[in-house]
Structure formats: structure tokens, C-alpha cells
């Protein structure tokens, strides 16, 4: 599945897109000023997304990549 496919599926399942997940991550104190805090690990994000949104590992890692800045909304 492409990165865009992951984002599309996540939006369909949760109603949240990249901007919303960035806001939610900030509210959860995972990010500050739009950047993932250094002490936040992938597992922290995956656990949050599995518990709160019932996302699987791959979809949760897509949001982690987005928050970490590895990928963005235009990534393939």
C-alpha cells in the first residue's frame, strides 16, 4: 500500500487526516511546535493510535512517519 493509501484509509476509519493527527499529537504532548519530542518513540505513537483509534501497526507507523517528518501529505 502506498503512503497515500495509508492516509486515505486512516481518514476513512478515523475521520482524521494529517492536520488533525498533528493537533491531537500536540494535545497529547507527543509534539511541540510541530515537531516530535526527542523522548517520544515510535512505540509510544503506535500504542496511542492502537488504543484510541484501533489502527494497526502499519497505519500507526504511517502517522508516526508523518509526525517525525519522514513523510508528508505529498509523499508516495
Backbone as a chain_set.jsonl record, in Angstrom:
{"seq": "XXXXXXXXXXXXXXXXXXXXXXXXXXXXXXXXXXXXXXXXXXXXXXXXXXXXXXXXXXXXXXXXXXXXXXXXXXXX", "coords": {"N": [[0.848, -1.173, 0.0], [0.536, 2.222, -0.796], [1.882, 5.266, 0.654], [0.02, 7.308, 0.475], [-2.257, 5.753, 0.208], [-2.362, 4.61, 2.774], [-2.869, 6.948, 4.303], [-5.355, 7.699, 3.27], [-6.987, 5.497, 3.984], [-6.766, 5.667, 6.78], [-8.03, 8.133, 7.235], [-10.614, 7.495, 6.365], [-11.306, 5.564, 8.283], [-10.984, 6.842, 10.794], [-11.79, 9.46, 10.557], [-10.008, 11.461, 10.722], [-7.419, 13.441, 9.361], [-4.018, 14.175, 8.271], [-3.516, 16.814, 9.382], [-5.27, 16.901, 11.553], [-4.269, 14.777, 13.107], [-1.775, 15.801, 13.722], [-2.523, 17.934, 15.397], [-3.815, 16.491, 17.455], [-1.65, 14.987, 18.422], [-0.072, 17.011, 19.457], [-1.743, 17.884, 21.509], [-1.622, 15.629, 23.11], [0.881, 15.857, 24.044], [2.98, 14.747, 22.606], [4.249, 16.069, 20.635], [5.9, 19.209, 20.042], [5.656, 22.496, 19.061], [5.104, 21.559, 16.51], [6.929, 19.527, 16.081], [8.109, 16.241, 16.67], [8.752, 15.267, 19.948], [12.007, 14.615, 21.318], [12.149, 12.459, 23.151], [10.013, 10.855, 22.567], [9.027, 7.839, 21.31], [8.607, 5.553, 18.524], [7.012, 3.417, 19.356], [5.465, 4.592, 21.365], [3.727, 6.243, 19.937], [2.465, 4.346, 18.297], [1.16, 2.727, 20.22], [-0.64, 4.617, 21.332], [-2.23, 5.219, 19.045], [-3.277, 2.715, 18.415], [-4.769, 2.159, 20.725], [-6.547, 4.385, 20.974], [-7.664, 4.732, 18.42], [-7.872, 2.306, 17.171], [-6.056, 1.556, 15.193], [-3.971, -0.371, 13.032], [-0.604, -1.746, 13.09], [0.902, -0.945, 10.735], [-0.57, 1.267, 9.754], [-0.474, 2.952, 11.967], [2.266, 3.389, 12.062], [2.547, 4.883, 9.773], [1.389, 7.309, 10.529], [3.195, 7.953, 12.537], [5.515, 8.341, 10.951], [4.695, 10.597, 9.593], [4.421, 12.451, 11.73], [7.048, 12.496, 12.62], [8.291, 13.622, 10.515], [9.366, 12.255, 8.455], [7.831, 11.553, 6.329], [5.347, 13.31, 4.342], [2.166, 14.883, 3.57], [2.255, 14.76, 0.796], [3.855, 12.671, 0.099], [4.673, 9.615, -1.55]], "CA": [[0.0, 0.0, 0.0], [1.294, 3.471, -0.841], [1.682, 6.145, 1.797], [-1.269, 7.972, 0.25], [-3.278, 4.757, 0.522], [-2.464, 4.559, 4.233], [-3.54, 8.165, 4.784], [-6.762, 7.641, 2.843], [-7.643, 4.502, 4.83], [-6.82, 6.224, 8.135], [-9.071, 9.173, 7.222], [-11.909, 6.809, 6.281], [-11.565, 4.838, 9.524], [-10.999, 7.685, 11.994], [-12.311, 10.801, 10.284], [-8.91, 12.414, 10.928], [-6.339, 13.482, 8.396], [-2.728, 14.575, 8.823], [-3.594, 18.022, 10.213], [-5.927, 16.543, 12.81], [-3.355, 13.968, 13.919], [-0.748, 16.706, 14.266], [-3.151, 18.635, 16.524], [-4.02, 15.522, 18.53], [-0.329, 14.646, 18.979], [0.329, 18.162, 20.265], [-2.574, 17.842, 22.712], [-1.144, 14.5, 23.918], [2.263, 16.213, 24.414], [3.966, 13.988, 21.847], [4.965, 17.039, 19.81], [5.964, 20.596, 20.498], [5.917, 23.365, 17.908], [5.004, 20.779, 15.283], [7.997, 18.529, 15.961], [8.064, 15.149, 17.64], [9.717, 15.45, 21.035], [13.075, 13.619, 21.209], [11.941, 11.291, 24.003], [8.857, 10.095, 22.085], [9.438, 6.738, 20.43], [7.581, 5.024, 17.629], [6.102, 2.586, 20.145], [4.523, 5.465, 22.079], [2.72, 6.677, 18.963], [1.722, 3.158, 17.89], [0.268, 2.36, 21.324], [-1.709, 5.624, 21.375], [-3.136, 5.087, 17.904], [-3.984, 1.433, 18.548], [-5.745, 2.261, 21.817], [-7.569, 5.42, 20.76], [-8.266, 4.715, 17.081], [-7.882, 0.932, 16.675], [-5.241, 1.439, 13.984], [-2.982, -1.437, 13.027], [0.803, -1.362, 13.138], [1.313, -0.221, 9.529], [-1.242, 2.564, 9.7], [0.075, 3.757, 13.057], [3.625, 3.797, 11.669], [2.398, 5.949, 8.778], [1.189, 8.552, 11.286], [4.495, 8.238, 13.168], [6.379, 8.909, 9.908], [4.175, 11.941, 9.357], [4.772, 13.288, 12.879], [8.508, 12.577, 12.702], [8.766, 14.411, 9.38], [9.95, 11.358, 7.454], [6.895, 11.653, 5.199], [4.352, 14.37, 4.463], [0.927, 14.602, 2.847], [2.529, 14.582, -0.623], [4.722, 11.506, -0.104], [4.077, 8.466, -2.216]], "C": [[0.898, 1.242, 0.0], [1.023, 4.307, 0.409], [0.354, 6.877, 1.678], [-2.43, 7.03, 0.546], [-3.482, 4.612, 2.019], [-3.241, 5.765, 4.757], [-5.028, 8.162, 4.454], [-7.551, 6.669, 3.738], [-7.797, 5.011, 6.262], [-7.926, 7.266, 8.234], [-10.462, 8.536, 7.186], [-12.282, 6.159, 7.611], [-11.781, 5.762, 10.715], [-11.673, 9.028, 11.801], [-11.246, 11.876, 10.427], [-7.863, 12.28, 9.832], [-5.046, 13.927, 9.06], [-2.794, 15.783, 9.756], [-4.213, 17.711, 11.566], [-5.005, 15.711, 13.704], [-2.206, 14.809, 14.467], [-1.289, 17.462, 15.489], [-3.333, 17.7, 17.709], [-2.698, 15.144, 19.203], [0.184, 15.774, 19.86], [-0.451, 18.166, 21.581], [-2.139, 16.733, 23.664], [0.288, 14.721, 24.414], [3.31, 15.308, 23.762], [4.82, 14.921, 20.991], [4.971, 18.392, 20.502], [6.399, 21.433, 19.306], [5.97, 22.57, 16.603], [6.062, 19.717, 15.099], [7.846, 17.483, 17.053], [9.132, 15.38, 18.699], [10.749, 14.322, 20.981], [12.85, 12.348, 22.034], [10.748, 10.434, 23.582], [9.335, 9.081, 21.045], [8.271, 6.28, 19.567], [6.547, 4.21, 18.406], [5.077, 3.396, 20.914], [3.377, 5.879, 21.161], [1.844, 5.499, 18.556], [0.718, 2.752, 18.973], [-0.911, 3.316, 21.407], [-2.732, 5.391, 20.261], [-3.903, 3.769, 17.924], [-5.089, 1.548, 19.592], [-6.887, 3.225, 21.503], [-8.313, 5.308, 19.428], [-8.343, 3.331, 16.453], [-7.143, 0.801, 15.343], [-4.27, 0.281, 14.139], [-1.573, -0.867, 12.994], [1.214, -0.503, 11.941], [0.707, 1.171, 9.439], [-0.717, 3.492, 10.787], [1.478, 4.243, 12.702], [3.588, 4.88, 10.588], [2.198, 7.295, 9.481], [2.475, 8.934, 12.011], [5.437, 8.891, 12.157], [5.974, 10.347, 9.593], [4.61, 12.884, 10.487], [6.27, 13.503, 12.996], [9.08, 13.42, 11.573], [9.447, 13.577, 8.318], [9.132, 11.424, 6.168], [5.988, 12.862, 5.424], [3.144, 14.005, 3.599], [1.155, 14.313, 1.359], [3.404, 13.373, -0.928], [3.949, 10.382, -0.78], [4.358, 7.271, -1.371]], "O": [[1.898, 1.294, 0.716], [0.05, 4.074, 1.126], [-0.357, 7.046, 2.669], [-3.461, 7.45, 1.07], [-4.613, 4.505, 2.494], [-4.162, 5.616, 5.56], [-5.855, 8.576, 5.267], [-8.649, 6.989, 4.192], [-8.839, 4.81, 6.886], [-8.678, 7.282, 9.208], [-11.374, 8.978, 7.884], [-13.442, 6.199, 8.019], [-12.65, 5.51, 11.551], [-12.082, 9.666, 12.771], [-11.533, 13.063, 10.274], [-7.477, 11.181, 9.432], [-4.986, 14.044, 10.284], [-2.179, 15.766, 10.822], [-3.747, 18.193, 12.599], [-4.964, 15.916, 14.917], [-1.718, 14.548, 15.567], [-0.591, 17.608, 16.492], [-3.038, 18.072, 18.844], [-2.642, 14.999, 20.424], [0.804, 15.525, 20.894], [0.118, 18.422, 22.643], [-2.267, 16.871, 24.881], [0.842, 13.878, 25.119], [4.4, 15.126, 24.305], [5.964, 14.607, 20.664], [4.178, 18.674, 21.401], [7.38, 21.12, 18.632], [6.768, 22.863, 15.713], [6.095, 19.06, 14.058], [7.505, 17.79, 18.196], [10.286, 15.658, 18.374], [10.406, 13.191, 20.636], [13.315, 11.275, 21.65], [10.5, 9.39, 24.185], [9.959, 9.432, 20.044], [7.11, 6.581, 19.845], [5.349, 4.305, 18.142], [3.946, 2.95, 21.102], [2.211, 5.866, 21.556], [0.622, 5.629, 18.476], [-0.441, 2.466, 18.672], [-2.055, 2.881, 21.538], [-3.939, 5.368, 20.504], [-5.055, 3.715, 17.494], [-6.211, 1.09, 19.372], [-8.054, 2.913, 21.74], [-9.46, 5.739, 19.32], [-8.825, 3.186, 15.329], [-7.55, 0.031, 14.473], [-3.804, -0.01, 15.24], [-1.38, 0.343, 12.884], [1.812, 0.558, 12.121], [1.389, 2.135, 9.09], [-0.535, 4.686, 10.551], [1.839, 5.379, 13.007], [4.5, 5.702, 10.503], [2.774, 8.303, 9.071], [2.81, 10.115, 12.091], [6.088, 9.886, 12.473], [6.826, 11.203, 9.355], [5.106, 13.981, 10.23], [6.717, 14.568, 13.421], [10.218, 13.882, 11.655], [10.04, 14.117, 7.384], [9.675, 11.36, 5.065], [5.872, 13.371, 6.539], [3.113, 12.943, 2.976], [0.312, 13.675, 0.729], [3.667, 13.08, -2.094], [2.741, 10.229, -0.6], [3.956, 6.161, -1.719]]}, "num_chains": 1, "name": "protein.A"}
